[in-house]
């Protein structure tokens, strides 16, 4: 999974988007990937995060990965974003 982020100067809150292209499978597989990612983000969403836009670009292995592994990847990505945004505000 690849995660891109960009701090925003206007507004507040933490926005997350997903890019799931046709190369990852048919509509059923792509929708399943998006549902799994949305649930992992919902469960691990950092409520006190700075104003950041996040785009998650999954890999096809996400379909067969255990959900706890998906959550771990999301947690790790959010931690990197949090640490980076703290550095920028200092």
N, C-alpha and C positions, 0 to 999 in steps of 0.2 A: 504494500500500500504506500502511495506517495501522498504527502500532505503539503499543500502550499498555504501560506498565510500572508496577510498584508494588514498592517495596522491602519485604522481609519482615523482621520482627523475630525470628522463630523459625526455626530450621533453617538450612541452608546450601545453597548450590548455585544454579544458574541453571535455572529452569523455563520452557519455552516451550510455548504453546498456539496453536491456529489457530481462527478462526471463518470458516467457508466456508458461507454460506447458499444457499438454493435460487435466489436471484436471480442467482447466478453461473453457473447452468446445471444440466444434469442431473447424475446421480450420477457418470457417467464424467468429466465436466469437473471437477466438484468434487474427485473423488479425484485427478485428475491435478494439480490446483493444490496439494493437500495434499502429494502426493509430491514435487513440485518444491520446495516450501517446506521440507519435512523434510530433503531432501538439501542444500539451501543452508545451512540451520542447522547440519546435521551437519558440513559442510565448514568453516564459519566460526565454530563455537562457541567462545566465549572461555572457556578452561578456568579462569582465575583470577578470574572475575567474582564479584561479591558476591551475596548472597542476594536475588534479584530474580525476580518473576513477570512474564513477558512474554506479551502476546497480540497476534498478528499478524492483521490483518484485510485480506486481499488484495482487489484489484480484478480485474475480468474480463480486463483487458489482460495479466495475468500469464500467461494461456494462450498468447498469441502472442509474449510478450517473450522475448528471447534469455536463456539461462540465466546468462550472465555478468552481464547487467543485474540479474537477480534476486539474484545473489550480492552485487553492489555495493550494492543496496538494503539487504540484510541487514547487510552490513559497516557501512554508514552508521548504521543503527539501533542496532547494538551499540555503536558508538563514542559515540553520543549518550547511551546508557544508562550506559556506563562513566564518561564525564565527569560526568554528573549524580550518579552514586553516589559519585564521589570528592568532589564538592562537599559532599554531605550528610554525609560522614564527617569532614570537616575542622572 
